[in-house]
């Protein structure tokens, strides 16, 4: 039965889960604004500190060194402390580090602050997945994941031109201070807005029944004692690293990240320095691929849920949009063969639309991970995906140091193909991996 008609004992289900999803959406927008403001500022920072492409790539990668390596601890923290307190603390800390970026006096300090921002943002997506797993039934989950994931695209589509304008008038230092203050305000607000399903005063029994009967894990959101009793054991980590099915989504996330990381780091500099577009014009044109990605992720998520409600096999309903999206992302290589800005943006938009189609991959963590290790599995998943954030910007820096960006786009296409093949040949049947047995 459709959620909007759900009744339990004559009671119509409330829709509190959507207000919680809206809060996660805003958090993702803030998250990516503070993650990617460096891409807008990168060209001016490079000029002020006389940085070459290799040093610029290192700055772009610095965030991901800690973001990726702390994904597993971040997943454990998400399971141990829950979403309300942990998210609020992390938001405040990474926002303070962002504000400090506005006072950086050299290459080394910029690297250090980006490392700190990556560390504080590390638990973000394990927390997001925890929230969606606890608040939404399975047949709404891909749509929910698509909605909050779209925040990274729609936020940047509209924020990239705004951030370019802010930087134009306040400089790159003002850009970091303003974005950091915005995150600080939202971090305080989050603590007063978010509640778990069993703790929220406005959720009724019919909505809780809708969630639980559809496979939502509301007790997972509340039972921190149970989940934490086993989370620190090394056998749990070995377990989630030993399953081929899970490795399929781990490697797939790395391939997905290759295209995404390019757009979050090198893309504005690519348009400005390698395609020689005007500064403000490049800021506005760079928003177009994010709009296409936004359309892709929403289309993918709600199409996937629609197919699932029609009782199509999960392998078709969930995997098909991801595989098609990854294959479509390979079209980024077409930008190597055109010079007109309109055609460059066309190929970039098609590729990022494909990346958006494939961006519902967190649904596989919800569907495949052992119920008692969803946070840890999500941490490993995002850790391996986050490695793209380390590898891709630095590799691009080395590949383009002679002034030709073509090898970089070939490299991105190869990584994306690897992700598609991983979902095709490794994931297999969509079914939950058996839980680790109790000691």
C-alpha positions, 0 to 999 in steps of 0.5 A: 500500500502506498505510504500516503494511504497507510492506516493502522487501526483507523489512524492515518500515518504521519509523515515526519520521516520527510521532515527528517529527510529534509533536514538531512538534505540541508546537511548534505548541502552544507557538507558539500559546500564546505567540501568543495569551496576549495575548488572555487578558490583553487585558482586564486590560492594557486596564484597567491602561493605560486602553486603548480598543478601537483601542489594544487592536486595535493590541496584538493586531495588533502580532505580525502586523506582523513575523510577516507581513512576515518570512514570505518571509525566514522561508521563505528561512531555512527553506530555508537552515538547515533545521529543527533549528537554526533552530527551536530558536533561534527558540523560545528567542528568542520565549520570552525575549521572552514572559517580558519581556512580564511586565515591560512597563511601558506600551503602547509596550513591549508593542507592541515585545515583541509585534513581536519575538515575531512576528519570531521566530515568522515561520519557524515554518510554513515550517519545519513545511511543510518537515518534513512535505514531507521526512518524509511521502509525499503520501498521508499529508501532509494528515493530517500537516498536519492533525495538527500544525495541530490543535495550535493548536486542541487546545492552546488548547482546553485551555490557554485555561481553564488560562491564565485560571486562571493569570492569575486567581492570578498576574495577567497578568504571571505569565501571560506569565512562566510561558508563556515559561518553558515555551517556553524549555524546549521550545526547548532540547529541540527541538535534541536531539529533531529530525533530518532523515530521512537523519540520524536513526539510528532510521529504516530503509531501508524507511521512507525508501523509503516516503517517497521512493516516495510523493513525500516529498522527503528530499533537500530536507530535507538538501540545503541547499547546492542549495536555497540556491544560488538562493533569494536571487534576486529572479526566484524571488520574481517567479516565485512571485508570477506564478502565478494558481494560487498566488495562489488559495491566497494569497488563500484563506489570507487569507480563512481567517485572518480567522476564525482571527485573531478567535478568537486575539485578540478572542474572549475580550474579545468574550465578556467585554466585549461579551457580558458573561460572567463572567471564569472562565466566559468562559475555559472557554466560549471553549475549546469552539469550539477543540475544534470546530476541532480536530475539524474539522481532523483530520476534514478532513485524514484524510478528504482523505488517504482520498479521495486514496488512493481515487484521487479527483481531487486537486481533489475530495480536497484542495479540497472540505474547504477550500471547505466549511469556508470556507463554513461559517465564514460562520455566525459572523454568526449570533452577531449575532442571539442573546443567550443565551451558549449560542447565541453559543457554538453559532454560534462553534463551528460557524464554528470547526469550518468553519475547522478543516475548511479548515485543511489549506491547507498541503497545497497548498503541498506539492502546488503549489509548485515543488520548488526553491521550497517554502520561498519559496512557503510564505513568500509563502503565510503572508505574505499569510495573515498580513496578516489578522493585521494587518488584522483586529484593527485593523479590528475595533477601529475597527468596535466603538469605538461598542460594537456588535460586529455590524459586526465579524462581518459583516466577518469573514464577508465576508473568509471568503467571499473565501477560498472564492471564491478556491479555487473560481475561481483554484486550478484543477487541482491540479498542481505549478507548473513549477520555475524553470529553473537559471541 
